[in-house]
Amino acid sequence: MAECVKGSCGGMAKKLIIVALAVISVAIVLKKTDLGSHVKQWWRSTKEDMKDEVSLKWEIDRLRNDVKDLSNEDANLVNQIAKEDVEIRKLEAKLGEMEETQKKQREVVRQRVTALQTVQQSSKSATQEEKLLESAVAVAKRGDEAVESHRRLIAQRKNRALALRQQRLELDGTRQELLNKLDDMEAQLVMLQTEQMKSTDPQDNGRVARIRKSIEEVDTRIQVEQRKRDVRGELTPPEKTASEPAPKKDVLKDALNYLDGDNNAQPKVQK
């Protein structure tokens, strides 16, 4: 454990600290400068562009495939219908056997009735025959109940199979309806694309229109930059030009001019 702390674990911790500091620095830069605003705007624009670039034709094709995939549901319904049909045939076969058994059981009851009537007519004890008849009737009644219950089960199975068939018919009709609607949408899309190709409206969302709009935006920015330069020139006071040094005064010449009479108030003096 100590070796881990002194060795690789310490190096890993330093790397994590450096990465964390880098992330914090980037976050500060994004927050404190215009760069963050540019990044946000880029991300928003990218999301909008990605949304706009999703082809309607691609969406229609995807939906068409989804509708076609409903064939799997149809196959599932066919499988359930087939199972129900097989089960119904088995139940009906068993019902036939049960009904044959009930025929025999009713025949036993008839025989017991005849035997009891014969004993009663001969004035013999009928207790044993009454018990046998009572038992035969009870068995026959239980058999009748079983047959009726089996018939209800078959009826339920048939209703289920009928519902599955109806569901399959509705699914087929719905699937065809959806395909027809997608065909109409695709036809409308083709017409719209044709109209867009003919249109010269600069506000359309065609690629050429977007390029033209981008060019106009860049041109506007260039003009703004040029105007900013002109405005700065208008607001800046003209620079003072360095004045030429005044010519050196010729004192002697001024004195001679004075003496020669440039100044009328003074007499001339000979040189």
MITORBA-733610 format. One line per field, with one value per residue: residue number from 1; residue in three letters; y, x, z of N, C-alpha, C in turn. Coordinates in steps of 0.2 Angstrom, whole numbers, plus 2048, in hexadecimal, padded with zeros to 3 digits. Layout:
N
i = NUM,...
aa = Ala,...
n.yy = Y,...
n.xx = X,...
n.zz = Z,...
ca.yy = Y,...
ca.xx = X,...
ca.zz = Z,...
c.yy = Y,...
c.xx = X,...
c.zz = Z,...
//
This chain:
271
i = 1,2,3,4,5,6,7,8,9,10,11,12,13,14,15,16,17,18,19,20,21,22,23,24,25,26,27,28,29,30,31,32,33,34,35,36,37,38,39,40,41,42,43,44,45,46,47,48,49,50,51,52,53,54,55,56,57,58,59,60,61,62,63,64,65,66,67,68,69,70,71,72,73,74,75,76,77,78,79,80,81,82,83,84,85,86,87,88,89,90,91,92,93,94,95,96,97,98,99,100,101,102,103,104,105,106,107,108,109,110,111,112,113,114,115,116,117,118,119,120,121,122,123,124,125,126,127,128,129,130,131,132,133,134,135,136,137,138,139,140,141,142,143,144,145,146,147,148,149,150,151,152,153,154,155,156,157,158,159,160,161,162,163,164,165,166,167,168,169,170,171,172,173,174,175,176,177,178,179,180,181,182,183,184,185,186,187,188,189,190,191,192,193,194,195,196,197,198,199,200,201,202,203,204,205,206,207,208,209,210,211,212,213,214,215,216,217,218,219,220,221,222,223,224,225,226,227,228,229,230,231,232,233,234,235,236,237,238,239,240,241,242,243,244,245,246,247,248,249,250,251,252,253,254,255,256,257,258,259,260,261,262,263,264,265,266,267,268,269,270,271
aa = Met,Ala,Glu,Cys,Val,Lys,Gly,Ser,Cys,Gly,Gly,Met,Ala,Lys,Lys,Leu,Ile,Ile,Val,Ala,Leu,Ala,Val,Ile,Ser,Val,Ala,Ile,Val,Leu,Lys,Lys,Thr,Asp,Leu,Gly,Ser,His,Val,Lys,Gln,Trp,Trp,Arg,Ser,Thr,Lys,Glu,Asp,Met,Lys,Asp,Glu,Val,Ser,Leu,Lys,Trp,Glu,Ile,Asp,Arg,Leu,Arg,Asn,Asp,Val,Lys,Asp,Leu,Ser,Asn,Glu,Asp,Ala,Asn,Leu,Val,Asn,Gln,Ile,Ala,Lys,Glu,Asp,Val,Glu,Ile,Arg,Lys,Leu,Glu,Ala,Lys,Leu,Gly,Glu,Met,Glu,Glu,Thr,Gln,Lys,Lys,Gln,Arg,Glu,Val,Val,Arg,Gln,Arg,Val,Thr,Ala,Leu,Gln,Thr,Val,Gln,Gln,Ser,Ser,Lys,Ser,Ala,Thr,Gln,Glu,Glu,Lys,Leu,Leu,Glu,Ser,Ala,Val,Ala,Val,Ala,Lys,Arg,Gly,Asp,Glu,Ala,Val,Glu,Ser,His,Arg,Arg,Leu,Ile,Ala,Gln,Arg,Lys,Asn,Arg,Ala,Leu,Ala,Leu,Arg,Gln,Gln,Arg,Leu,Glu,Leu,Asp,Gly,Thr,Arg,Gln,Glu,Leu,Leu,Asn,Lys,Leu,Asp,Asp,Met,Glu,Ala,Gln,Leu,Val,Met,Leu,Gln,Thr,Glu,Gln,Met,Lys,Ser,Thr,Asp,Pro,Gln,Asp,Asn,Gly,Arg,Val,Ala,Arg,Ile,Arg,Lys,Ser,Ile,Glu,Glu,Val,Asp,Thr,Arg,Ile,Gln,Val,Glu,Gln,Arg,Lys,Arg,Asp,Val,Arg,Gly,Glu,Leu,Thr,Pro,Pro,Glu,Lys,Thr,Ala,Ser,Glu,Pro,Ala,Pro,Lys,Lys,Asp,Val,Leu,Lys,Asp,Ala,Leu,Asn,Tyr,Leu,Asp,Gly,Asp,Asn,Asn,Ala,Gln,Pro,Lys,Val,Gln,Lys
n.yy = 7FA,806,807,80A,816,81E,81C,818,81B,828,82F,82E,835,842,844,843,84F,859,857,85B,868,86D,86C,874,880,881,882,88F,897,896,89B,8A8,8AF,8B3,8A8,89D,8A1,8A0,892,88D,892,88C,87E,87F,882,877,86D,871,870,863,85E,864,85D,851,846,846,83C,832,830,82C,820,819,818,810,804,801,7FF,7F4,7EB,7E7,7DB,7D1,7D2,7CD,7C0,7BB,7BB,7B2,7A7,7A5,7A3,797,78F,78F,78A,77D,779,77A,770,764,765,764,757,750,753,74D,73F,740,742,736,72E,733,72F,721,721,726,71C,712,717,716,708,705,70C,704,6F8,6FB,6FD,6F1,6E9,6EF,6EC,6DF,6DE,6DD,6E1,6F1,6F8,6F7,6F8,705,70C,709,710,71D,720,71E,729,734,733,735,742,749,747,74D,75A,75C,75B,766,770,76E,771,77F,783,780,789,795,795,795,7A2,7A9,7A6,7AB,7B9,7BB,7B9,7C4,7CF,7CD,7D0,7DD,7E3,7E0,7E9,7F5,7F6,7F7,803,80C,80B,810,81D,821,820,82B,835,835,838,845,84A,849,852,85E,85F,861,86D,875,875,87C,888,899,8A0,8A8,8A5,897,887,881,87A,883,88F,891,892,89E,8A7,8A6,8AB,8B8,8BD,8BC,8C6,8D1,8D2,8D6,8E2,8E9,8E9,8F1,8FD,900,902,90E,916,917,91F,92B,930,932,93F,94A,947,951,95A,95B,96B,976,97C,98C,999,99E,9AD,9BB,9C6,9D1,9D4,9D9,9E4,9EC,9EE,9F5,A00,A04,A0A,A02,A04,A11,A1A,A1C,A23,A21,A19,A19,A0C
n.xx = 804,80A,814,80C,806,812,817,810,803,804,808,7FD,7F4,7F9,7F8,7EA,7E7,7EC,7E5,7D8,7DB,7DD,7D0,7C9,7CF,7CC,7BE,7BD,7C2,7B9,7AE,7B1,7B5,7B1,7B2,7AB,79E,79F,7A1,795,78C,790,78D,77F,77C,781,779,76D,770,772,766,75E,765,760,759,749,745,74D,747,73A,73D,742,736,72E,735,733,725,725,72B,721,71D,723,71B,70F,713,714,707,701,708,702,6F5,6F6,6FA,6EE,6E5,6E9,6E8,6DB,6D6,6DB,6D4,6C7,6C7,6C9,6BD,6B4,6B7,6B4,6A6,6A2,6A5,69B,68F,690,68F,683,67B,67E,677,66A,669,66A,65E,654,657,654,646,642,644,63C,630,62F,62E,639,647,64D,658,666,667,662,66C,677,671,670,67E,682,67B,681,68E,68C,687,692,69B,694,695,6A3,6A4,69D,6A5,6B0,6AC,6AA,6B7,6BC,6B4,6B9,6C6,6C4,6BF,6CA,6D3,6CC,6CC,6DA,6DB,6D3,6DB,6E6,6E2,6DE,6EB,6F1,6EA,6EC,6FA,6FB,6F4,6FD,708,703,701,70E,713,70B,711,71E,71C,718,723,72C,726,727,735,738,731,739,745,742,73F,744,745,74E,74D,74B,74F,759,769,771,76A,76E,77C,77C,777,780,78B,786,785,793,798,791,797,7A4,7A2,79E,7AA,7B2,7AB,7AC,7B9,7B9,7B1,7B9,7C4,7BD,7BA,7C6,7D1,7DA,7EB,7F8,803,814,81A,824,834,836,83D,84E,850,856,860,869,865,858,85C,863,859,851,859,85A,84E,842,83A,831,830,83D,84D,858,867,878,881
n.zz = 800,804,7FA,7EF,7F2,7F2,7E6,7D7,7DA,7DF,7D4,7CB,7D2,7D1,7C4,7C3,7CA,7C2,7B6,7BB,7BF,7B2,7AC,7B4,7B1,7A4,7A5,7AC,7A3,798,79F,7A3,797,786,77F,784,781,774,772,778,76F,763,766,767,75A,754,758,753,746,744,747,73C,732,731,727,71F,716,71B,727,724,71D,728,730,727,728,735,735,72C,734,73C,737,73F,74A,744,741,74D,752,748,74D,75A,756,74F,759,762,759,758,765,767,75F,765,771,76C,767,773,779,771,775,783,781,77C,786,78F,789,78B,798,79B,795,79F,7A9,7A4,7A4,7B2,7B6,7B0,7B6,7C3,7C2,7BF,7CA,7D3,7CE,7D0,7DD,7E5,7F0,7ED,7F1,7EE,7E0,7DF,7E5,7DC,7D1,7D5,7D7,7C9,7C3,7C9,7C5,7B7,7B7,7BC,7B1,7A7,7AB,7AA,79C,798,79E,796,78A,78B,78D,781,779,77E,77A,76C,76B,76E,764,75A,75D,75C,74E,74A,74F,747,73B,73C,73F,733,72B,731,730,722,720,726,71E,712,716,719,70C,706,70D,709,6FB,6FD,702,6F7,6EE,6F5,6F6,6E8,6E6,6EE,6E8,6DC,6E2,6E5,6F0,6FD,70A,70B,711,70B,706,6FE,701,70F,70E,706,70F,71A,713,711,71F,723,71A,71E,72B,727,721,72D,734,72C,72D,73A,73B,733,73C,747,742,73F,74C,751,755,74A,747,74D,743,742,745,73A,73E,743,738,73B,743,73A,741,73D,730,733,73A,731,727,72F,731,723,721,722,72D,72E,738,73D,73A,72B,72B,726,71E
ca.yy = 800,80C,808,80C,81D,821,81B,819,81F,82F,832,82E,83A,848,844,845,856,85D,857,85F,86F,86F,86C,87A,886,882,885,896,89B,896,89F,8AF,8B2,8B2,8A1,899,8A2,89D,88B,88B,893,886,878,880,882,870,869,873,86E,85C,85D,865,859,84A,845,844,836,82D,82F,828,819,816,816,80B,7FE,7FF,7FC,7ED,7E7,7E4,7D4,7CD,7D1,7C9,7B9,7B9,7BA,7AC,7A1,7A4,7A0,790,78B,78F,785,776,777,779,769,75F,766,761,750,74E,754,747,739,741,741,72F,72B,735,72B,71B,722,727,715,70F,71A,713,701,705,70D,6FE,6F2,6FD,6FC,6E9,6E7,6F2,6E9,6D8,6DF,6DB,6E6,6F5,6FC,6F6,6FB,70C,70F,709,715,723,721,71F,72F,739,733,738,749,74C,746,753,761,75C,75C,76D,774,76D,775,786,784,780,790,79B,794,797,7A9,7AC,7A5,7B0,7C0,7BC,7BA,7CB,7D3,7CD,7D4,7E4,7E4,7E1,7EF,7FB,7F6,7FA,80A,810,80B,815,824,823,821,831,83A,835,83C,84C,84C,84A,858,863,860,864,874,879,875,881,88E,89D,8A3,8A7,8A3,890,884,87D,87B,889,895,891,894,8A5,8AA,8A6,8B0,8BF,8BE,8BE,8CC,8D6,8D3,8D9,8E9,8EC,8EA,8F6,903,901,906,915,91A,919,924,931,932,933,945,949,947,957,959,95F,971,977,981,993,99A,9A2,9B4,9BF,9CD,9D6,9D6,9DD,9EA,9EF,9F0,9FB,A06,A07,A0D,9FE,A07,A18,A1F,A1C,A26,A1D,A19,A16,A06
ca.xx = 800,80E,817,807,806,818,818,80B,7FD,805,808,7F6,7F0,7FB,7F4,7E3,7E6,7EE,7DF,7D3,7DC,7DC,7C9,7C7,7D1,7C7,7B7,7BD,7C3,7B2,7A9,7B3,7B6,7AC,7B3,7A6,798,79F,7A0,78E,788,792,78A,778,77C,783,773,768,772,771,75E,75C,767,75C,755,742,745,74F,742,734,73F,742,72F,72C,738,72F,71F,726,72D,71B,71C,724,715,70A,715,712,700,700,70A,6FD,6EF,6F7,6F9,6E7,6E1,6EB,6E6,6D3,6D5,6DC,6CE,6C1,6C8,6C8,6B6,6B1,6B8,6AF,69F,6A1,6A4,695,68A,690,68D,67B,679,67E,671,664,669,668,657,651,658,650,63F,640,644,636,62A,62F,62D,63F,64B,650,65D,66C,666,661,673,67A,66F,672,685,683,679,686,694,68A,687,699,69D,690,698,6A9,6A3,69B,6AB,6B5,6A9,6AB,6BE,6BD,6B1,6BE,6CC,6C2,6BE,6D1,6D5,6C8,6CF,6E0,6DA,6D1,6E1,6EB,6DF,6DF,6F2,6F3,6E7,6F0,701,6FA,6F2,703,70C,700,702,715,713,709,716,724,71A,718,72A,72F,723,72A,73C,737,730,73F,74A,740,73F,74A,744,754,74B,74A,754,75D,770,773,768,772,782,77B,775,786,78F,784,787,79A,799,78F,79C,7AA,7A0,79E,7B0,7B4,7A7,7AF,7C0,7B8,7AF,7BF,7C7,7B9,7BA,7CD,7D4,7E0,7F2,7FC,809,81A,81B,82B,837,836,844,852,850,85D,860,86D,861,853,85F,864,853,84E,85D,859,847,83C,836,830,831,844,851,85C,86E,87C,885
ca.zz = 800,804,7F4,7EB,7F4,7F1,7DF,7D1,7DC,7DF,7CD,7C9,7D6,7CE,7BD,7C4,7CC,7BC,7B2,7BF,7BE,7AB,7AB,7B8,7AD,79E,7A7,7AE,79C,795,7A2,7A3,791,781,77C,787,77E,76D,773,778,768,75E,768,766,753,751,75A,74E,73F,744,746,735,72D,731,720,720,713,71F,72D,721,71C,72F,732,723,72A,73B,733,729,73A,73F,735,744,74E,740,741,754,752,745,751,75F,753,74E,760,764,755,75A,76C,766,75C,76A,776,769,767,77A,77B,76E,77A,789,780,77B,78D,792,786,78E,79F,79B,794,7A5,7AD,7A2,7A6,7B9,7B7,7AE,7BB,7C9,7C1,7BF,7D1,7D6,7CC,7D3,7E5,7E9,7F3,7E8,7F4,7EB,7DA,7E0,7E6,7D6,7CC,7D7,7D5,7C2,7C1,7CC,7C0,7B1,7B8,7BC,7AA,7A3,7AD,7A7,795,797,79F,791,784,78D,78C,779,777,780,775,765,76B,76E,75D,755,75F,759,747,749,750,742,735,73E,73F,72C,729,734,72C,71B,721,728,718,70E,719,717,704,705,710,704,6F5,6FE,703,6F0,6EB,6F9,6F4,6E2,6E7,6F1,6E2,6D8,6E5,6E6,6F7,701,710,70C,715,707,708,6FB,705,715,70C,705,716,71D,710,713,726,723,716,723,730,724,721,733,736,728,730,741,73A,731,741,74B,73E,740,753,753,753,745,74A,74C,73F,745,741,738,742,740,735,740,741,738,745,73A,72B,736,73C,72B,725,733,72F,71D,720,723,732,72C,73E,73E,734,728,72D,721,720
c.yy = 806,80D,80B,814,821,821,81D,81D,826,832,833,834,841,849,846,84D,85B,85D,85B,866,872,870,873,880,887,885,88C,89A,89C,89B,8A7,8B3,8B0,8AB,89D,89A,8A0,895,889,88C,88E,880,879,87F,87B,86C,86B,870,866,85A,85E,861,852,84A,843,83D,830,82B,82A,821,815,813,810,804,7FC,7FC,7F5,7E8,7E4,7DD,7CF,7CC,7CC,7C2,7B7,7B7,7B3,7A6,7A0,7A1,799,78C,78A,78A,77E,774,776,772,763,75F,763,75A,74D,74E,74E,741,73A,740,73A,72C,72D,731,724,71B,723,720,711,711,717,70C,701,707,707,6F8,6F4,6FC,6F5,6E7,6E9,6EE,6E2,6D8,6DD,6E1,6EA,6F9,6FC,6F9,703,710,70F,70E,71C,725,722,726,735,739,736,73F,74C,74C,74C,759,761,75E,763,772,774,771,77C,788,785,787,795,79B,797,79F,7AC,7AC,7AA,7B7,7C1,7BD,7C1,7D0,7D3,7D0,7DB,7E7,7E5,7E7,7F5,7FC,7F9,801,80E,810,810,81C,826,824,828,837,83A,839,843,84F,84E,850,85E,865,863,86B,878,879,87B,888,892,8A1,8A3,8A5,89B,88D,87F,87F,882,88F,896,894,89C,8A9,8AB,8AB,8B7,8C1,8C0,8C5,8D2,8D8,8D7,8E1,8ED,8EE,8F0,8FD,905,904,90D,919,91C,91F,92B,934,934,93A,945,94A,94E,956,95E,965,972,97C,987,995,99F,9A9,9B8,9C6,9D2,9D9,9DB,9E4,9EF,9F2,9F6,A01,A09,A0A,A09,A01,A0E,A1D,A20,A1F,A20,A1E,A16,A11,A08
c.xx = 804,812,812,806,80C,819,813,805,7FE,805,801,7F3,7F3,7F8,7ED,7E2,7E8,7E8,7D9,7D4,7DB,7D4,7C6,7C9,7CD,7C1,7B7,7BE,7BC,7AD,7AB,7B5,7B1,7AD,7AD,79F,799,79E,799,78A,78A,78E,782,777,77D,77C,76E,769,771,76A,75C,75F,764,758,74E,741,747,74A,73C,737,740,73B,72D,72F,735,729,720,728,727,719,71E,71E,70F,70C,714,70B,6FE,702,705,6F7,6F0,6F7,6F2,6E4,6E3,6E8,6DE,6D2,6D6,6D6,6C8,6C1,6C7,6C0,6B2,6B1,6B4,6A8,69D,6A0,69E,68F,68A,68E,685,678,679,678,66B,663,667,661,653,651,654,649,63D,640,63E,630,629,62F,633,642,64E,656,664,66C,665,668,677,678,671,67A,686,681,67E,68C,692,68A,68E,69C,69A,693,69F,6A9,6A1,6A1,6B0,6B2,6AA,6B2,6BF,6BA,6B6,6C4,6CA,6C1,6C5,6D4,6D2,6CB,6D5,6E0,6D8,6D7,6E5,6E8,6DF,6E6,6F4,6F0,6EA,6F7,700,6F8,6F9,708,70A,701,709,716,711,70E,71C,722,71A,71F,72E,72D,727,732,73C,736,736,745,748,740,745,74A,74B,753,74A,74F,758,765,773,771,76C,778,782,77A,77C,78B,78D,786,78F,79B,797,794,7A2,7A8,7A0,7A5,7B3,7B1,7AA,7B6,7BF,7B6,7B5,7C3,7C4,7BA,7C1,7CF,7DA,7E6,7F5,802,80E,81B,823,82E,837,83D,848,852,856,85D,863,869,85C,856,860,85E,850,852,85C,852,841,837,836,831,838,848,856,863,872,880,88C
c.zz = 800,7FE,7EF,7EC,7F1,7E9,7DA,7D3,7DD,7D9,7CA,7CC,7D3,7C7,7BE,7C6,7C6,7B7,7B5,7BE,7B7,7AA,7AE,7B4,7A7,7A0,7A9,7A7,799,798,7A2,79C,78C,77D,77E,783,777,76D,773,772,763,760,766,75E,751,753,755,747,73F,743,73F,730,72C,72B,722,71C,717,725,72A,720,723,731,72E,726,731,73A,730,72F,73D,73D,73A,749,74B,741,748,755,74E,749,756,75C,752,754,762,760,757,761,76B,763,761,76F,773,769,76E,77C,777,772,780,787,77F,782,790,78F,789,795,7A0,799,79A,7A9,7AB,7A4,7AE,7BA,7B5,7B3,7C1,7C8,7C1,7C6,7D5,7D4,7CF,7DB,7E8,7EC,7ED,7EB,7F0,7E4,7DA,7E1,7E0,7D1,7CE,7D6,7CD,7C0,7C3,7C7,7BA,7B1,7B8,7B5,7A6,7A5,7AA,7A0,794,798,799,78B,785,78B,784,776,778,77B,76E,765,76B,767,759,757,75C,751,745,74A,74A,73C,736,73D,737,729,72B,731,725,71B,722,722,713,710,718,710,703,707,70B,6FE,6F7,6FF,6FC,6ED,6EF,6F7,6ED,6E2,6EA,6EC,6DD,6DB,6E5,6EC,6FB,708,711,710,711,708,704,6FF,70B,713,70A,70B,719,71A,711,71A,726,71F,71B,729,72E,724,727,736,733,72B,736,740,738,737,746,748,73F,747,755,751,74F,749,749,748,742,741,740,73C,73F,73E,73A,73E,740,73B,741,734,72D,737,736,728,728,732,728,71C,720,728,731,732,740,739,732,72B,728,723,721
//
